[in-house]
């Protein structure tokens, strides 16, 4: 029997004023079995940060 290997990777997302798309992006990555998603904000306006705060704890 061949040994089983578990492949994993982390995903980094750099965002700027993407609104709710960040939630869809993170959900897509997590749906593929990614263990860690790192969201880096590049100075978005306050309205864009609302969506990032909604996914906090999942990222």
Phi and psi restraints in degrees (range 20) as a CNS / XPLOR table:
assign (resid 1 and name C) (resid 2 and name N)
       (resid 2 and name CA) (resid 2 and name C) 1.0 -77.3 20.0 2
assign (resid 2 and name N) (resid 2 and name CA)
       (resid 2 and name C) (resid 3 and name N) 1.0 144.3 20.0 2
assign (resid 2 and name C) (resid 3 and name N)
       (resid 3 and name CA) (resid 3 and name C) 1.0 -67.6 20.0 2
assign (resid 3 and name N) (resid 3 and name CA)
       (resid 3 and name C) (resid 4 and name N) 1.0 147.7 20.0 2
assign (resid 3 and name C) (resid 4 and name N)
       (resid 4 and name CA) (resid 4 and name C) 1.0 -94.9 20.0 2
assign (resid 4 and name N) (resid 4 and name CA)
       (resid 4 and name C) (resid 5 and name N) 1.0 132.3 20.0 2
assign (resid 4 and name C) (resid 5 and name N)
       (resid 5 and name CA) (resid 5 and name C) 1.0 -110.3 20.0 2
assign (resid 5 and name N) (resid 5 and name CA)
       (resid 5 and name C) (resid 6 and name N) 1.0 139.1 20.0 2
assign (resid 5 and name C) (resid 6 and name N)
       (resid 6 and name CA) (resid 6 and name C) 1.0 -102.5 20.0 2
assign (resid 6 and name N) (resid 6 and name CA)
       (resid 6 and name C) (resid 7 and name N) 1.0 119.9 20.0 2
assign (resid 6 and name C) (resid 7 and name N)
       (resid 7 and name CA) (resid 7 and name C) 1.0 -97.4 20.0 2
assign (resid 7 and name N) (resid 7 and name CA)
       (resid 7 and name C) (resid 8 and name N) 1.0 134.6 20.0 2
assign (resid 7 and name C) (resid 8 and name N)
       (resid 8 and name CA) (resid 8 and name C) 1.0 -142.6 20.0 2
assign (resid 8 and name N) (resid 8 and name CA)
       (resid 8 and name C) (resid 9 and name N) 1.0 158.1 20.0 2
assign (resid 8 and name C) (resid 9 and name N)
       (resid 9 and name CA) (resid 9 and name C) 1.0 -149.8 20.0 2
assign (resid 9 and name N) (resid 9 and name CA)
       (resid 9 and name C) (resid 10 and name N) 1.0 162.8 20.0 2
assign (resid 9 and name C) (resid 10 and name N)
       (resid 10 and name CA) (resid 10 and name C) 1.0 -104.9 20.0 2
assign (resid 10 and name N) (resid 10 and name CA)
       (resid 10 and name C) (resid 11 and name N) 1.0 153.4 20.0 2
assign (resid 10 and name C) (resid 11 and name N)
       (resid 11 and name CA) (resid 11 and name C) 1.0 -120.6 20.0 2
assign (resid 11 and name N) (resid 11 and name CA)
       (resid 11 and name C) (resid 12 and name N) 1.0 131.5 20.0 2
assign (resid 11 and name C) (resid 12 and name N)
       (resid 12 and name CA) (resid 12 and name C) 1.0 -110.8 20.0 2
assign (resid 12 and name N) (resid 12 and name CA)
       (resid 12 and name C) (resid 13 and name N) 1.0 132.5 20.0 2
assign (resid 12 and name C) (resid 13 and name N)
       (resid 13 and name CA) (resid 13 and name C) 1.0 -121.3 20.0 2
assign (resid 13 and name N) (resid 13 and name CA)
       (resid 13 and name C) (resid 14 and name N) 1.0 120.1 20.0 2
assign (resid 13 and name C) (resid 14 and name N)
       (resid 14 and name CA) (resid 14 and name C) 1.0 -98.1 20.0 2
assign (resid 14 and name N) (resid 14 and name CA)
       (resid 14 and name C) (resid 15 and name N) 1.0 125.8 20.0 2
assign (resid 14 and name C) (resid 15 and name N)
       (resid 15 and name CA) (resid 15 and name C) 1.0 -127.3 20.0 2
assign (resid 15 and name N) (resid 15 and name CA)
       (resid 15 and name C) (resid 16 and name N) 1.0 155.3 20.0 2
assign (resid 15 and name C) (resid 16 and name N)
       (resid 16 and name CA) (resid 16 and name C) 1.0 -150.3 20.0 2
assign (resid 16 and name N) (resid 16 and name CA)
       (resid 16 and name C) (resid 17 and name N) 1.0 109.9 20.0 2
assign (resid 16 and name C) (resid 17 and name N)
       (resid 17 and name CA) (resid 17 and name C) 1.0 50.3 20.0 2
assign (resid 17 and name N) (resid 17 and name CA)
       (resid 17 and name C) (resid 18 and name N) 1.0 50.8 20.0 2
assign (resid 17 and name C) (resid 18 and name N)
       (resid 18 and name CA) (resid 18 and name C) 1.0 -98.8 20.0 2
assign (resid 18 and name N) (resid 18 and name CA)
       (resid 18 and name C) (resid 19 and name N) 1.0 -4.5 20.0 2
assign (resid 18 and name C) (resid 19 and name N)
       (resid 19 and name CA) (resid 19 and name C) 1.0 59.5 20.0 2
assign (resid 19 and name N) (resid 19 and name CA)
       (resid 19 and name C) (resid 20 and name N) 1.0 -137.3 20.0 2
assign (resid 19 and name C) (resid 20 and name N)
       (resid 20 and name CA) (resid 20 and name C) 1.0 -70.6 20.0 2
assign (resid 20 and name N) (resid 20 and name CA)
       (resid 20 and name C) (resid 21 and name N) 1.0 -10.6 20.0 2
assign (resid 20 and name C) (resid 21 and name N)
       (resid 21 and name CA) (resid 21 and name C) 1.0 -61.5 20.0 2
assign (resid 21 and name N) (resid 21 and name CA)
       (resid 21 and name C) (resid 22 and name N) 1.0 -25.6 20.0 2
assign (resid 21 and name C) (resid 22 and name N)
       (resid 22 and name CA) (resid 22 and name C) 1.0 -65.4 20.0 2
assign (resid 22 and name N) (resid 22 and name CA)
       (resid 22 and name C) (resid 23 and name N) 1.0 -37.5 20.0 2
assign (resid 22 and name C) (resid 23 and name N)
       (resid 23 and name CA) (resid 23 and name C) 1.0 -64.1 20.0 2
assign (resid 23 and name N) (resid 23 and name CA)
       (resid 23 and name C) (resid 24 and name N) 1.0 -41.5 20.0 2
assign (resid 23 and name C) (resid 24 and name N)
       (resid 24 and name CA) (resid 24 and name C) 1.0 -65.5 20.0 2
assign (resid 24 and name N) (resid 24 and name CA)
       (resid 24 and name C) (resid 25 and name N) 1.0 -39.4 20.0 2
assign (resid 24 and name C) (resid 25 and name N)
       (resid 25 and name CA) (resid 25 and name C) 1.0 -64.2 20.0 2
assign (resid 25 and name N) (resid 25 and name CA)
       (resid 25 and name C) (resid 26 and name N) 1.0 -47.0 20.0 2
assign (resid 25 and name C) (resid 26 and name N)
       (resid 26 and name CA) (resid 26 and name C) 1.0 -65.1 20.0 2
assign (resid 26 and name N) (resid 26 and name CA)
       (resid 26 and name C) (resid 27 and name N) 1.0 -43.5 20.0 2
assign (resid 26 and name C) (resid 27 and name N)
       (resid 27 and name CA) (resid 27 and name C) 1.0 -60.9 20.0 2
assign (resid 27 and name N) (resid 27 and name CA)
       (resid 27 and name C) (resid 28 and name N) 1.0 -39.2 20.0 2
assign (resid 27 and name C) (resid 28 and name N)
       (resid 28 and name CA) (resid 28 and name C) 1.0 -63.6 20.0 2
assign (resid 28 and name N) (resid 28 and name CA)
       (resid 28 and name C) (resid 29 and name N) 1.0 -44.9 20.0 2
assign (resid 28 and name C) (resid 29 and name N)
       (resid 29 and name CA) (resid 29 and name C) 1.0 -63.9 20.0 2
assign (resid 29 and name N) (resid 29 and name CA)
       (resid 29 and name C) (resid 30 and name N) 1.0 -44.9 20.0 2
assign (resid 29 and name C) (resid 30 and name N)
       (resid 30 and name CA) (resid 30 and name C) 1.0 -65.4 20.0 2
assign (resid 30 and name N) (resid 30 and name CA)
       (resid 30 and name C) (resid 31 and name N) 1.0 -33.2 20.0 2
assign (resid 30 and name C) (resid 31 and name N)
       (resid 31 and name CA) (resid 31 and name C) 1.0 -66.2 20.0 2
assign (resid 31 and name N) (resid 31 and name CA)
       (resid 31 and name C) (resid 32 and name N) 1.0 -21.4 20.0 2
assign (resid 31 and name C) (resid 32 and name N)
       (resid 32 and name CA) (resid 32 and name C) 1.0 -89.7 20.0 2
assign (resid 32 and name N) (resid 32 and name CA)
       (resid 32 and name C) (resid 33 and name N) 1.0 1.8 20.0 2
assign (resid 32 and name C) (resid 33 and name N)
       (resid 33 and name CA) (resid 33 and name C) 1.0 91.4 20.0 2
assign (resid 33 and name N) (resid 33 and name CA)
       (resid 33 and name C) (resid 34 and name N) 1.0 11.3 20.0 2
assign (resid 33 and name C) (resid 34 and name N)
       (resid 34 and name CA) (resid 34 and name C) 1.0 -64.7 20.0 2
assign (resid 34 and name N) (resid 34 and name CA)
       (resid 34 and name C) (resid 35 and name N) 1.0 135.2 20.0 2
assign (resid 34 and name C) (resid 35 and name N)
       (resid 35 and name CA) (resid 35 and name C) 1.0 -81.6 20.0 2
assign (resid 35 and name N) (resid 35 and name CA)
       (resid 35 and name C) (resid 36 and name N) 1.0 -36.9 20.0 2
assign (resid 35 and name C) (resid 36 and name N)
       (resid 36 and name CA) (resid 36 and name C) 1.0 -132.8 20.0 2
assign (resid 36 and name N) (resid 36 and name CA)
       (resid 36 and name C) (resid 37 and name N) 1.0 132.0 20.0 2
assign (resid 36 and name C) (resid 37 and name N)
       (resid 37 and name CA) (resid 37 and name C) 1.0 -120.8 20.0 2
assign (resid 37 and name N) (resid 37 and name CA)
       (resid 37 and name C) (resid 38 and name N) 1.0 123.7 20.0 2
assign (resid 37 and name C) (resid 38 and name N)
       (resid 38 and name CA) (resid 38 and name C) 1.0 -109.6 20.0 2
assign (resid 38 and name N) (resid 38 and name CA)
       (resid 38 and name C) (resid 39 and name N) 1.0 121.3 20.0 2
assign (resid 38 and name C) (resid 39 and name N)
       (resid 39 and name CA) (resid 39 and name C) 1.0 -105.0 20.0 2
assign (resid 39 and name N) (resid 39 and name CA)
       (resid 39 and name C) (resid 40 and name N) 1.0 123.5 20.0 2
assign (resid 39 and name C) (resid 40 and name N)
       (resid 40 and name CA) (resid 40 and name C) 1.0 -111.8 20.0 2
assign (resid 40 and name N) (resid 40 and name CA)
       (resid 40 and name C) (resid 41 and name N) 1.0 121.2 20.0 2
assign (resid 40 and name C) (resid 41 and name N)
       (resid 41 and name CA) (resid 41 and name C) 1.0 -92.2 20.0 2
assign (resid 41 and name N) (resid 41 and name CA)
       (resid 41 and name C) (resid 42 and name N) 1.0 134.1 20.0 2
assign (resid 41 and name C) (resid 42 and name N)
       (resid 42 and name CA) (resid 42 and name C) 1.0 -104.5 20.0 2
assign (resid 42 and name N) (resid 42 and name CA)
       (resid 42 and name C) (resid 43 and name N) 1.0 41.0 20.0 2
assign (resid 42 and name C) (resid 43 and name N)
       (resid 43 and name CA) (resid 43 and name C) 1.0 88.0 20.0 2
assign (resid 43 and name N) (resid 43 and name CA)
       (resid 43 and name C) (resid 44 and name N) 1.0 35.9 20.0 2
assign (resid 43 and name C) (resid 44 and name N)
       (resid 44 and name CA) (resid 44 and name C) 1.0 -63.1 20.0 2
assign (resid 44 and name N) (resid 44 and name CA)
       (resid 44 and name C) (resid 45 and name N) 1.0 157.5 20.0 2
assign (resid 44 and name C) (resid 45 and name N)
       (resid 45 and name CA) (resid 45 and name C) 1.0 -71.4 20.0 2
assign (resid 45 and name N) (resid 45 and name CA)
       (resid 45 and name C) (resid 46 and name N) 1.0 165.8 20.0 2
assign (resid 45 and name C) (resid 46 and name N)
       (resid 46 and name CA) (resid 46 and name C) 1.0 -58.9 20.0 2
assign (resid 46 and name N) (resid 46 and name CA)
       (resid 46 and name C) (resid 47 and name N) 1.0 -36.0 20.0 2
assign (resid 46 and name C) (resid 47 and name N)
       (resid 47 and name CA) (resid 47 and name C) 1.0 -62.0 20.0 2
assign (resid 47 and name N) (resid 47 and name CA)
       (resid 47 and name C) (resid 48 and name N) 1.0 -34.7 20.0 2
assign (resid 47 and name C) (resid 48 and name N)
       (resid 48 and name CA) (resid 48 and name C) 1.0 -71.8 20.0 2
assign (resid 48 and name N) (resid 48 and name CA)
       (resid 48 and name C) (resid 49 and name N) 1.0 -26.9 20.0 2
assign (resid 48 and name C) (resid 49 and name N)
       (resid 49 and name CA) (resid 49 and name C) 1.0 -71.9 20.0 2
assign (resid 49 and name N) (resid 49 and name CA)
       (resid 49 and name C) (resid 50 and name N) 1.0 -19.7 20.0 2
assign (resid 49 and name C) (resid 50 and name N)
       (resid 50 and name CA) (resid 50 and name C) 1.0 -57.6 20.0 2
assign (resid 50 and name N) (resid 50 and name CA)
       (resid 50 and name C) (resid 51 and name N) 1.0 -45.3 20.0 2
assign (resid 50 and name C) (resid 51 and name N)
       (resid 51 and name CA) (resid 51 and name C) 1.0 -67.3 20.0 2
assign (resid 51 and name N) (resid 51 and name CA)
       (resid 51 and name C) (resid 52 and name N) 1.0 -36.3 20.0 2
assign (resid 51 and name C) (resid 52 and name N)
       (resid 52 and name CA) (resid 52 and name C) 1.0 -65.3 20.0 2
assign (resid 52 and name N) (resid 52 and name CA)
       (resid 52 and name C) (resid 53 and name N) 1.0 -39.5 20.0 2
assign (resid 52 and name C) (resid 53 and name N)
       (resid 53 and name CA) (resid 53 and name C) 1.0 -66.3 20.0 2
assign (resid 53 and name N) (resid 53 and name CA)
       (resid 53 and name C) (resid 54 and name N) 1.0 -30.4 20.0 2
assign (resid 53 and name C) (resid 54 and name N)
       (resid 54 and name CA) (resid 54 and name C) 1.0 -67.4 20.0 2
assign (resid 54 and name N) (resid 54 and name CA)
       (resid 54 and name C) (resid 55 and name N) 1.0 -30.3 20.0 2
assign (resid 54 and name C) (resid 55 and name N)
       (resid 55 and name CA) (resid 55 and name C) 1.0 -95.9 20.0 2
assign (resid 55 and name N) (resid 55 and name CA)
       (resid 55 and name C) (resid 56 and name N) 1.0 -0.5 20.0 2
assign (resid 55 and name C) (resid 56 and name N)
       (resid 56 and name CA) (resid 56 and name C) 1.0 -57.3 20.0 2
assign (resid 56 and name N) (resid 56 and name CA)
       (resid 56 and name C) (resid 57 and name N) 1.0 138.4 20.0 2
assign (resid 56 and name C) (resid 57 and name N)
       (resid 57 and name CA) (resid 57 and name C) 1.0 98.6 20.0 2
assign (resid 57 and name N) (resid 57 and name CA)
       (resid 57 and name C) (resid 58 and name N) 1.0 -27.2 20.0 2
assign (resid 57 and name C) (resid 58 and name N)
       (resid 58 and name CA) (resid 58 and name C) 1.0 -92.6 20.0 2
assign (resid 58 and name N) (resid 58 and name CA)
       (resid 58 and name C) (resid 59 and name N) 1.0 -16.5 20.0 2
